[in-house]
Amino acid sequence: MPKLKTHKATAKRFRYTGKGKLRRHKIGRSHLRRKKAKRNIRLFDRLIEVDHTGTIRRVKRLAPYLNKK
């Protein structure tokens, strides 16, 4: 059986917790942050849980070795 290639953009954007939940960062955190409120900038640092089953299935397909670290 050949190895599966990991989609690197997906591997950088998603993380698994110790309990196996999928987490991601919020969008819009890279640039143009000076005009946003300080409270909103702090909220960008949190990881939010992915609960949509289609997204979880897609991440498992694109990055099959992501949770095996």
N, C-alpha and C positions, 0 to 999 in steps of 0.2 A: 504494500500500500504506500503510495507516495505521500510525502509530507504536504501539509496544507500551508499556504502562505498567509501570513498575518497582514491584514490591511493596517498599515502603520498609522494613518490618521485616526482610525477608530481606536487603536491601542493607546494613543496619546490622549484621547478625549474621555475615556471611560476607565473606571477603577472598580474593583470588587472589594467589599468590606470583608472582615473576618468571618462574618456569618453568611457570606455569599450574596449579599445584595449588590445590585449594580448602582453606581453613583456617577454623577456627571457635574461639571461646572455649569453655571448659567452663561447664556450668550451675552455678548456685548461688553466683555470685560477687558478687551485688549487695548483699545485706543478711544479717543474722544471722551475721556472720563473726567476732564477738568471741569466741564460744565454741569456734571451731575452732582447731586447732593451727596454729602459725606456719608449719610446713612445708607444710601443706595450703593455707594462704592464698597462699604463694608459688607453688604449683603452679597456682593459678587464673590466673596472669598469662601462662602459656604458651598459645600457639595450637596446636591439634592438627589433624592432617590428616584430612579427610573422605575415607574410602575406600569408602563404600557407594555403589554406582552409582546406586541409586534416588534417594538424596539429592542427588547431583551433578546428575542429570537434572532434578529438581524445582527446584533453585536456578537452573539455566540457564533454565528456563521462567519462573520468577517474576521473575528479575532478568536480563534478556537483555543489558543494557549494562554489567553489573558489571565484566567484565574488559576493557572497552575504554576504559581510562583512561590 
